[in-house]
Amino acid sequence: MLIIENLTKIYDNGYKALDNISLEIPDGQFVSIIGLSGSGKSTLLRCINRLIEPTSGRIIWNGIDITKAGDEDVRAIRRRIGMIFQQFNLVKRSTVLTNVLQGRLGYTNPAFSFLNYFSKADREEALANLKRVGIREQAHKRASDLSGGQQQRVGIARALMQRPELMLADEPVASLDPATSHSVMKYLEILNKEDGITVLCSLHFLSLARAYSDRVIALKGGVLQFDGGPGEIDNDRFKEIYGEDAVEVQIN
């Protein structure tokens, strides 16, 4: 269970990115967080794994208060929380396999990881995760040689190397075309349904949230606007959150 209590984030310039957010997210749920740029989606996700420090409030995961955890405890917590980024965050000059193995850094002797030494078991697991996301044959190519959708699948495989219980996906399809977006979202759905991994995924488009989520959370200006099932929010409510000119990705 992930419990967020009265979470507020105010940046040094005075901008309030999150305003008193409270949520309870059961294990195994697929939650989409929708909203325009600047609505607080990324800040919320990054507060959960302490990439951003909250100003006030609490985040409790499996009984542990993440907001009070010291540096060593935060490192241990992050091992169990996968993170997928909008811009992939790959080392473009390195091979796909090497990028995936970076997901084991939290479990590997720092000296070995500096030398790019990973165990045979880690390498086999990395190849298995690449196979799972459909790009095993790309393992020895440079990451820069892959398409955007393939690079994002490398990011998913890398996150899987942590053997996560919680997956945070920060606008994972924002730079992808509609067809590729659905492909990436389907892989996240599989991990949620087959592995029981809790997924929190920030999105711009309600159509994707409706297609893949158990639950939709909508933010506007850091304020929680909606929290419910994907079938409970209608287009009028969507326009209220996004504005009249909002355009959805079409589902094929």
Summary of the structure (lengths in Angstrom):
residues: 252
radius of gyration: 18.1
end to end distance: 33.7
largest distance: 55.5
contacts: 801
relative contact order: 0.19
helix: 42%
strand: 24%
